[in-house]
Amino acid sequence: MIPNCVNNLASLVREDNLEGLHYGFYEQATLTLKRGQHLYNTTFILVKSIDFSSNVLEGEIPEEICSLFLLGTLNLSMNQLIGKIPSKIGNMHLIENFDLSHNHLSGQMPQSLSSLNFLSHLNLSYNNLFGRILVVNQLQTLNDLSIYMGNPLLCGVPLSTQCPGDDLKDAKDKNENGNDKLWFYVSVILGFIVGFWGVCGTLVLKTSWRYAYFRFFDDITDKVMG
């Protein structure tokens, strides 16, 4: 299991814990981040990444992992993890690369995922997640189908699977759009009728106005022709 004491990784919790590190020490490593390999040497000490992928980790993801506020990459893919995605995952607001694919996670996507404003790579594929996919804030830009595939009970954009009630919502939207168009045409027709008869009706009923109207046009015609 992932130990609950994972939040004791001090340099991933508070920035001031980096002050005591020896920056004259150089390590070289190749890391796979965002589906690409990156070589680090002089800046490796600044890489804030946890990669527990392809092990035999079991149990639930501990809530304590959400205390790693400075973590940039978390890869827990290809394990045997169960339970829900921690509800406070949004506390890791600097995370850019988040991979939970190929586990046995269940439940809905937590609302706090929408707080990850720096998230550029997400993979939740091949789990047992269910419910509507979140498409708010930064998650709107992550519209790749592969992020969610292998979760047969997930629904909504970008998947083709509709959520329960979407048909009724679509029908209601279409009905409202139809009503809006109908009222638009009715108001145009009523406006024309009122405007037309407001002028023409007055000319028909009031003889003096009719004489003045035609006299006005006669004077204009004389001026133009003259």
PLY file of the C-alpha trace (Angstrom):
ply
format ascii 1.0
element vertex 226
property float x
property float y
property float z
element edge 225
property int vertex1
property int vertex2
end_header
0.00 0.00 0.00
1.00 3.63 -0.40
1.99 4.65 3.16
0.01 7.38 4.91
3.27 9.06 5.89
3.80 10.09 2.26
3.10 13.67 3.37
6.42 13.63 5.24
8.19 14.34 1.94
9.00 17.83 3.18
10.34 19.32 -0.06
7.00 18.58 -1.73
4.99 20.23 1.04
6.80 23.53 1.71
9.14 25.51 -0.50
11.31 26.67 2.38
12.41 23.04 2.86
14.51 23.41 -0.30
16.90 25.87 1.36
19.02 23.19 2.99
19.57 21.19 -0.20
23.09 21.13 -1.65
22.86 22.54 -5.18
26.45 21.58 -6.03
25.36 17.94 -6.31
24.44 16.84 -9.84
22.43 13.77 -10.73
21.32 12.69 -14.20
18.08 10.89 -14.88
15.65 10.29 -17.72
12.02 10.72 -16.72
8.90 9.93 -18.71
6.54 12.87 -18.33
3.52 13.81 -20.43
4.09 10.83 -22.74
7.62 11.98 -23.56
11.08 11.29 -22.19
13.06 14.16 -20.67
16.71 14.13 -19.59
17.53 16.02 -16.39
20.98 16.71 -14.98
21.75 20.15 -13.50
18.09 20.79 -12.62
17.17 17.28 -11.51
17.15 18.36 -7.87
14.25 20.70 -8.68
12.10 18.02 -10.32
9.07 17.40 -8.12
7.84 14.03 -9.35
6.56 10.77 -7.90
6.38 7.74 -10.17
5.01 4.60 -8.54
3.79 3.12 -11.82
3.97 -0.57 -12.79
4.24 -1.96 -9.29
1.85 -4.12 -7.28
0.50 -1.35 -5.07
-2.84 -2.16 -3.46
-5.41 -0.43 -1.29
-6.71 3.10 -1.55
-4.86 6.28 -2.44
-4.25 7.94 0.95
-5.72 11.42 1.51
-2.30 12.47 2.83
-0.95 12.49 -0.72
-3.09 15.59 -1.34
-0.80 17.50 1.05
2.03 17.43 -1.49
1.16 20.92 -2.71
4.38 21.38 -4.74
4.18 18.10 -6.64
4.30 18.51 -10.42
3.94 14.89 -11.56
2.12 11.96 -9.96
2.07 8.62 -11.76
0.27 5.76 -10.03
-0.68 3.87 -13.18
-0.60 0.09 -13.69
-1.16 -0.96 -10.09
-4.01 -2.58 -8.14
-5.33 0.53 -6.44
-8.98 0.56 -5.38
-11.43 3.05 -3.88
-12.14 6.61 -4.95
-9.89 9.36 -6.21
-9.24 11.49 -3.07
-11.76 14.31 -2.79
-9.03 16.83 -1.86
-6.93 16.13 -4.94
-7.53 19.76 -5.98
-5.15 20.86 -3.20
-2.27 19.76 -5.43
-2.74 22.91 -7.48
0.70 22.85 -9.15
0.35 19.37 -10.63
0.80 19.17 -14.41
0.98 15.43 -15.06
-1.51 13.10 -13.36
-1.83 9.43 -14.33
-4.12 6.95 -12.55
-4.72 4.64 -15.49
-4.93 0.82 -15.33
-6.10 0.47 -11.73
-9.41 -0.51 -10.11
-10.50 2.93 -8.95
-14.24 3.54 -8.64
-16.64 6.37 -7.88
-17.12 9.68 -9.64
-14.53 12.21 -10.70
-14.13 14.52 -7.66
-15.21 18.12 -8.21
-11.86 19.36 -6.91
-10.18 18.06 -10.10
-11.47 21.24 -11.74
-9.15 23.26 -9.44
-5.99 21.88 -11.09
-5.32 24.90 -13.29
-1.86 23.75 -14.43
-2.95 20.26 -15.43
-1.81 19.49 -18.99
-1.79 15.68 -19.02
-4.45 13.51 -17.38
-5.06 9.78 -17.72
-7.92 8.04 -15.91
-8.36 5.23 -18.43
-9.13 1.60 -17.57
-10.67 1.98 -14.14
-14.22 1.57 -12.84
-15.16 5.24 -12.66
-18.77 6.23 -13.28
-20.92 9.32 -13.73
-20.59 12.49 -15.77
-17.15 13.64 -16.95
-16.18 17.05 -15.60
-15.75 19.64 -18.38
-15.05 22.83 -16.43
-12.02 25.11 -16.09
-8.77 23.44 -17.20
-10.54 20.11 -17.78
-12.31 21.65 -20.79
-9.01 21.63 -22.68
-8.40 17.91 -22.00
-10.83 16.51 -24.56
-8.84 13.44 -25.65
-10.99 10.27 -25.64
-8.04 8.17 -24.44
-8.13 9.95 -21.06
-11.41 8.24 -20.15
-11.57 5.03 -22.21
-12.00 1.72 -20.39
-14.51 3.22 -17.93
-17.80 1.88 -19.34
-19.94 3.77 -16.82
-18.47 7.21 -17.54
-20.63 9.44 -19.73
-20.73 12.86 -21.33
-18.34 14.89 -23.48
-15.87 13.94 -24.95
-17.31 10.39 -24.93
-20.20 9.50 -27.22
-22.07 7.93 -24.29
-24.86 10.20 -23.09
-25.64 10.58 -19.40
-29.12 9.75 -18.06
-31.42 12.70 -18.67
-29.38 14.15 -21.55
-32.11 13.19 -24.04
-34.70 15.11 -22.04
-32.34 18.06 -21.69
-31.68 18.12 -25.46
-35.41 17.91 -26.17
-36.08 20.75 -23.71
-33.35 22.91 -25.29
-34.77 22.27 -28.77
-38.27 23.07 -27.55
-37.06 26.31 -25.94
-35.19 27.27 -29.14
-38.34 26.56 -31.16
-40.44 28.69 -28.81
-37.89 31.52 -29.02
-38.04 31.50 -32.83
-41.86 31.37 -32.78
-42.10 34.38 -30.47
-39.57 36.24 -32.62
-41.67 35.78 -35.76
-44.90 36.62 -33.89
-43.39 39.86 -32.53
-42.10 40.84 -35.99
-45.53 40.29 -37.54
-47.32 42.10 -34.71
-44.84 44.97 -34.93
-45.45 45.30 -38.66
-49.25 45.20 -38.23
-49.21 47.78 -35.42
-46.80 50.05 -37.27
-48.62 49.78 -40.59
-52.09 50.40 -39.23
-50.80 52.99 -36.80
-49.88 55.13 -39.79
-52.31 54.03 -42.50
-55.28 53.70 -40.13
-54.77 57.26 -38.92
-54.65 58.54 -42.50
-57.87 56.68 -43.34
-59.78 57.92 -40.29
-58.54 61.55 -40.11
-59.27 63.50 -43.31
-57.18 66.50 -42.33
-54.11 64.36 -41.71
-54.64 62.58 -45.03
-54.77 65.89 -46.91
-51.66 67.15 -45.11
-49.79 63.87 -45.84
-50.45 63.96 -49.59
-49.80 67.72 -49.73
-46.39 67.09 -48.08
-45.45 64.52 -50.73
-46.70 66.79 -53.52
-44.45 69.60 -52.25
-41.45 67.25 -52.10
-42.15 65.95 -55.60
-42.38 69.54 -56.95
-39.05 70.42 -55.34
-37.34 67.35 -56.78
-38.77 67.80 -60.25
-38.15 71.57 -60.18
0 1
1 2
2 3
3 4
4 5
5 6
6 7
7 8
8 9
9 10
10 11
11 12
12 13
13 14
14 15
15 16
16 17
17 18
18 19
19 20
20 21
21 22
22 23
23 24
24 25
25 26
26 27
27 28
28 29
29 30
30 31
31 32
32 33
33 34
34 35
35 36
36 37
37 38
38 39
39 40
40 41
41 42
42 43
43 44
44 45
45 46
46 47
47 48
48 49
49 50
50 51
51 52
52 53
53 54
54 55
55 56
56 57
57 58
58 59
59 60
60 61
61 62
62 63
63 64
64 65
65 66
66 67
67 68
68 69
69 70
70 71
71 72
72 73
73 74
74 75
75 76
76 77
77 78
78 79
79 80
80 81
81 82
82 83
83 84
84 85
85 86
86 87
87 88
88 89
89 90
90 91
91 92
92 93
93 94
94 95
95 96
96 97
97 98
98 99
99 100
100 101
101 102
102 103
103 104
104 105
105 106
106 107
107 108
108 109
109 110
110 111
111 112
112 113
113 114
114 115
115 116
116 117
117 118
118 119
119 120
120 121
121 122
122 123
123 124
124 125
125 126
126 127
127 128
128 129
129 130
130 131
131 132
132 133
133 134
134 135
135 136
136 137
137 138
138 139
139 140
140 141
141 142
142 143
143 144
144 145
145 146
146 147
147 148
148 149
149 150
150 151
151 152
152 153
153 154
154 155
155 156
156 157
157 158
158 159
159 160
160 161
161 162
162 163
163 164
164 165
165 166
166 167
167 168
168 169
169 170
170 171
171 172
172 173
173 174
174 175
175 176
176 177
177 178
178 179
179 180
180 181
181 182
182 183
183 184
184 185
185 186
186 187
187 188
188 189
189 190
190 191
191 192
192 193
193 194
194 195
195 196
196 197
197 198
198 199
199 200
200 201
201 202
202 203
203 204
204 205
205 206
206 207
207 208
208 209
209 210
210 211
211 212
212 213
213 214
214 215
215 216
216 217
217 218
218 219
219 220
220 221
221 222
222 223
223 224
224 225
